[in-house]
Amino acid sequence: MKKALALLLAAVLMFSLAACGGKPAANPSSDGSSASSSVPESSSVSSSAPEASPSSTPESSSTSSSSESTPPEPEPVYSVNHASSFQNGYAYIYFRDTAGGKSYSGIIDAKGKLQSYFAGNTVDSDRNTGGYIYTQNRNNNAVSVIGPDGKAATHSLGDDLRLFAALGDGYLVIEEHQAGFDAEDWVYHLYDGSGKELTSFSYGCTVNLGYWGDGIFAIVPNTDKEFTEEQITARNNYGRGVRYADLYFAQADVWQRDQLTMTNTSAFQDLLCQDGIMMLRGASNQENRNPNPGEYTYADSKGVLNSITVPKEIGKDPFYLGHRDGVMLFTDRSDSQVIPVYRYDVASGQWSRYQGKYADKLHNSSSYVSVTGEGYTAIALKGADNRVYTMLLDKELKEVWDSPILGIPSAITGGTLYLFDPDNTSTVCSYDLKGNPLGKVEGVNRWLFWPEDGVITDSRAYFSPDGTPAFEIDYAAGKLVTLPE
């Protein structure tokens, strides 16, 4: 009896050991369905961060006395190959697992936490896209838009459909070519980041399309359009490069047709939408050349148009420098000796001019202009050594500091003033609004620089205004997006 019991116990023990030595069960698929050809379609999302595959566990074998285990894959080691600046609270990064030999495109938030990512490249990895990533598969038959939440919308291409433009902020345009014996046309479909078609438009020809930010689009047909004599006169009277464009405002689903818009930066310092305002056109004060002397017209992100008239005291050739936080800056370029700075308060409609002790030192180069933000204005001055200095002014355009500080004014945000080194314009220095130095960051692209959320990038890493690392990227928080093949 004892012998039989012993044999029974031994058999149970052997069965338990065999069961424990088996291969781990595979994780269930997050999306068991195959990719659909509908437009758009959602892609599957995994909550894991990029990591090496787990090492395999050899199965028990009753016919072999020993087995060889598969060498474990190396632990992932991540490095950032490209880091974009922040926009709308997110930034794009292209990073690599140097141990596993894999590359990823992803989005991080202002604390450095990876939001969503996928293996491979984007359509345009050098442009910040406001938290959205665009990618096109190798077969060129689909384009996907991935949001920071990890949700993806995929649009089928081919069959006379092609990706026309990946614009940023989740927007993309797909061109549909329609050809037949009697007619030929090109239809353009505009989608948002969720894959919803917002509008479509057609002119019987191809078009030029510009995206100005905040959901504002400018569409110009590539064939000549017949305009009225009044429209032709208005265009010619501006005396600068202008064109008629149809404007679409996605936030309000509003069209503004045949709007005169500037075609180059000779009229403005910045042609992009800032703080919900897009300046469309401006005119000189020379009445013999313009039926609306000194008039500037701008649009908000809802498609509402407004006009302001620059006082004649500003000069014959008013020039729009930019806008931030409810303030517009203007200057006049009719006199190359003295370049004034004028401040326009959008809410109150009040104009003011800087007439302080440095008024005759204002810099007259288009590369060194005054900037505004948070009610302050930073003016560029030419020193006796021919280098660029900056003075900070308050809302009354009074000097805040005792003396100017060496540097090119670039931005005022988050209680910090950023100045680029005039001797090395890839180095940005930061100061508090009292003029105390905070730190500096080297290797910054001056023309793409904007320190949103107090974070600066040199295109490889992120820094705080004092020059210290802003954060260590948290890769574990990311959602892996699996795109249809």
VEXMAR-405604 format. One record per residue (C-alpha): x, y, z. Coordinates in steps of 0.001 Angstrom, whole numbers, plus 500000, padded with zeros to 6 digits. Example, Ala and Ser with C-alpha at 12.3 -4.5 7.8 and 13.67 -1.06 7.14 Angstrom:
2
512300495500507800;513670498940507140;
This chain:
485
500000500000500000;502780502443500936;504553501588497699;501440502284495642;500920505612497481;504523506569496850;504149505847493125;500961507925493021;502628510903494739;505590510666492410;503277510737489379;501447513848490695;504788515603491340;506032514829487818;502766516168486316;503081519424488323;506682519972487252;505777519389483616;502927521923483849;505170524582485464;507818524153482784;505447524928479892;505596527960477591;503825531172478849;500461531895477236;500571534552474550;498939537929475262;495583538290473526;495552540540470473;494301544084471031;492597543939467649;491809540585466153;490273541984463000;492194542510459778;492838546022458350;489835547450456571;489932549572453438;487317552026454695;488205555699455186;489072556412457924;489827553414460111;491187553104463626;494425551324464402;495080549124467387;496800550513470446;499026548829472999;499725550328476401;503307549102476507;506367551261475935;508909550322473239;510826547358474580;512628544243473477;510641541027473073;510682538793476174;513098535893476094;511519532576475234;511165529784477793;512050526310476515;509309523727476722;509874520588478767;510688517522476773;510421513990477995;512616512722475163;515645514973475782;517780515179478857;518843518804478141;517700521782476067;519341524981474850;517677528238475975;517383531202473556;519706534066474549;517670536960476013;517354540082473899;519253543109475260;517482545660477413;516407548653475285;518623551743475356;516915554844473941;518432557923472361;516701560892470710;517696561533467113;515421564535466579;513441566707469001;510951569326467798;509823572337469795;506555572246471717;503243573261470181;499854572980471857;501485571199474785;503133568447472723;506393567869470883;507465565341468256;510508563116468839;512251560565466646;514088558107468875;515983554850468577;516503551727470620;520243551440470065;520344547997471664;517469546522469670;518163548411466443;514631549845466129;513522553430465454;510283555091466518;508327558299465984;506477559606469019;504816562493470826;505725563674474347;503896566068476654;505412569074478443;506567566820481313;508469564514478992;506046561584479089;505769559643475861;502139559694474703;501892557640471512;504463556197469138;504915553825466253;507816552118464534;509226554024461564;509325557495460062;506759560222459560;505756562048456400;507536565162457710;509634564606460815;511127568119460862;507870569979461412;506046570206464704;502515568993464110;500763570013467337;500630566531468858;499809564623465657;502045562306463628;501609561543459942;502927558395458281;502532556673454935;503209552967454442;505760551603451998;503169550492449488;501936554091449304;498321552952449498;497362554542452828;498203557483455070;497633557515458840;497240560332461330;498081559409464940;496963561676467775;498668562090471163;495995559851472703;497166556975470514;494070556944468316;494794556696464611;492780557431461492;493888555731458281;492870556876454803;493124554617451767;494965555968448730;495307554773445153;492508554615442583;493000558304441739;493467559259445413;496798560619446657;498074562414449719;498229566085448802;499429567619452075;500020566690455735;499554570099457313;499908569823461072;497404569943463953;495944566691462588;494783568189459268;495520566521455947;494299566913452378;493698564068449927;493508564874446235;491017563010444051;491670563110440305;488598562810438116;489237562415434390;486937561692431469;486285562473427838;484224565594428513;485912567008431617;488810566749434035;488808567874437641;490714567674440896;488685567437444104;490389568140447436;489140566560450667;490177568142453989;490168565908457093;490812566618460764;492857564438463118;489934562139463925;489477561315460237;486344563434459810;485985565135456428;485515568847457130;485040570137453603;485886569485449963;486564571933447158;487217571922443447;488243574529440856;488552572387437744;492334572542438128;495087571883440654;495594574346443505;498183575839445808;497265575399449453;498749577148452455;498185576350456119;498557579291458498;497789577559461785;494705577510464035;492743575740461295;493128578567458728;493728577522455118;494390579574451965;493494578062448572;494664579542445259;493852577882441883;496778577236439552;494947578768436585;494110582422436078;490777583468437504;488680586244436025;488355589169438442;486239592279438297;487774595642437451;487258596710441053;489186593685442320;492029594281439872;492262597933440914;492303597029444606;495063594469444039;497233596840442004;496815599718444458;498522597869447275;501877598298445600;503167595078447168;502888591414446315;499281590400446928;496958587746445575;493351586713445910;492776583546447924;489801581633449252;490162581226453013;488671578354454980;488406578481458780;488040574925460061;487188575854463656;483917577471462541;483458575808459116;483466579255457486;484650580315454033;485868583813453122;486141584010449351;488412586195447213;490378587728450050;493443589821449218;496412588279451031;500112589051451072;502337586705449058;505694587343450721;507288588539453945;508213591994452592;504969593255454104;505043591409457440;507616589965459764;505546586809460349;502819585360458130;501576582709460561;498576582899462859;499513584023466370;497184583792469357;494144583339467138;494862586311464846;496105586136461268;497146589370459552;496039589182455909;497196592402454271;498420595922454903;498720599154452959;500957602178452906;499744605662453799;500431607012450316;496929608028449273;497762608281445598;498542604565445521;495890603134447780;492150603722448194;492447602579451835;495638604243453115;497206602680456194;494544599979456476;495461596553457846;493001593654457736;493231590552459903;491093587495460639;490506585538463802;490422581732463874;486594581769463508;486723583604460176;485683587043461434;487465589852459562;488544593102461214;490391596171459949;492470598829461674;493915602025460235;497469602913461144;497747606613462094;499570608787459579;501955609791462349;503524606335462055;504769607238458596;504328606576454908;505272602905455021;503879601120458125;505240597629458702;503602594935460849;506123593265463172;503929590753464953;501334590083467607;501268588429471022;498876588498473956;496569591211472606;499280593589471399;500387594363467837;503713595969467012;504296598201464006;507139600262462647;507777602518459635;510416601883456978;510100605017454851;513049606573456719;516129604374456983;517682606632459633;515084606285462384;512992603120462775;510215603792465332;508204601209467283;504430601581467705;502213599555469990;498535598823469264;496305597396472000;493702595225470265;491189595360473133;491239599120473714;492180600270470212;494854602577471674;498089603444469868;501356604448471532;504881605152470313;508212604563472001;509844607971472521;512353607078475232;516059607794475481;516993605000473058;514613606027470256;517533607025468025;519273603678468622;516515601396467317;517997598829464953;517029599171461302;517729595625460118;514820593328459250;516722590519460999;516588592309464354;513065593366465219;511168594182468366;508967591516469983;506035591642472379;504475589340474949;502640589444478273;502235593216477957;505973593877477582;507933594945474513;511603594150473861;513231596530471374;516402595872469368;519071598571469635;522344599152467804;525282599658470146;528363601781469557;530198598510468843;527689597779466012;526253594820467887;522608594241468836;521346595074472335;517890594800473887;515876597048476187;512667595842477858;509688598216477938;506500598059480004;502895598636478851;503514602375478779;506636601826476630;508857602949479504;512278601383480077;512262598600482676;516029598111483007;518791600542483902;520703599755480691;520354597568477591;521521593939477558;523572592401474748;521406590108472606;518770589871469852;515174589908471211;513322586726470293;510426585942472656;508723586977475886;506742584179477497;506330582572480891;507885585579482644;511111585033480699;512827587057477971;514894585142475424;517805586827473616;520009585276470941;523736585915471089;524503588407468284;527948586823467824;526619583248467754;522976583163466709;522608579481467592;522934580335471301;519904581650473180;520208583316476599;517294583700479015;516593586503481518;513861587208483993;511902590406483474;514153592258485910;517130591583483657;518743588864485762;520418586130483660;518918582660484038;521051580548481702;521700579687478057;521246576877475551;523507576295472554;522708574767469172;519223576330468863;517680577157465486;516802580829465819;514218580829463017;512302577832464416;512615578868468058;509597579168470325;509937578251474040;506413576968474747;505773575725478302;509234577006479286;510960574235477344;513720574822474764;515148572312472306;518433572172470415;516820569496468161;518382566683470204;517359567385473821;515090569585475953;516171572299478388;514695574671480951;515319578429480626;518315578125482970;519990575663480592;519512572545482714;517741569470481291;513988570067481359;513142566415482049;514164562853481363;511846561317478789;509538558707480282;509220556066477589;507198553671479756;504092555856479572;503703555569475777;501035553777473754;502278551696470857;500172552194467734;500007549266465315;499204550554461852;497518548539459093;499894547052456552;
